[in-house]
Amino acid sequence: MFPETALILAFIPSALLLTLAPGPDIVYVAMRGLAEGRRAGLVAALGLITGIFVHITLAALGLSALLAASPMLFAAIKYAGAAYILYIGWKIATAPPLDFDGSTPRLGLGRIFRQTILMNILNPKVALFFLAFLPQFVDRASEHATAQFIFFGFLFQFCALLVMGGVGLFAGSVTSILRRNERAGLYLNRVSGVVVMLIGAGIPAKELWTLFNDA
C-alpha cells in the first residue's frame, strides 16, 4: 500500500525545494509576518497548508481534471482569487501600525486563517500543480494508487508547513525588531500590502501578456 522508501526519499527534497522556490505563497506568508508579527505569519502558513489539503482532496477525487478541462470555470476562479488577494493586500496596506511588541495582529488570528484558506482555494493553479506533480511518485498500476496519491499529498503538506511556518516566524521576528520605530511599522504595512496586491495583480497581468503575445 505504501510507496517504496526510495520514492519517499526522492519526494521529500523535491517537495522542500518546490516550497522554497520564490512564489506567491511564500511571499504572502512573509508579508503577513512582516505586517502583523510572528503569530500572523505562522497562522497564514497554517491557512495555506489547510488550503493545500482541500486541493489534494479535489485532485484525488478527480475534480481538478474537470477544472483543467473547463477554461471558463478555470478563468472565473482564477480572477475571483486575484480580486480577493488584491482586497487582502489593500487591507494590509491601509492598516495602522501595530503595538511595539507586534505580538497581537490587528486582525484576529481566526480571520487571517480563514482569509488565507480562501485565497489558496481560489487559486486553481495549485490544484493543477498537485495533479501534475504528485502522480510522478505514484505507482499507477497499484490498486492503492489513490491512497499513495493522498499519502504524498500529506507528506507535501508536512514539508510545506516546515518551510512556510519557518518563513512566517522569521519574518515576524524581523518585524518585532523593526517596529521599535512607529514610522517603520507603518512602512512595513504599506510595503507588505503593496507586495500582496502585486501578487493579485500579477495573475490577470500574466493572462493579458499571454494574449498580447499570441496576437
VENQUI-V381453 format. One record per helix or strand of 3 or more residues. SS is the DSSP state (A for helix, B for strand). FROM is the first residue (numbers start at 1). TO is the last residue. Records with the same first field share a line. If there is no record, write none. Layout:
# VENQUI-V381453
SS->FROM-TO ; FROM-TO
This chain:
# VENQUI-V381453
A->5-20 ; 24-36 ; 38-61 ; 63-68 ; 71-93 ; 109-121 ; 124-137 ; 145-178 ; 182-214
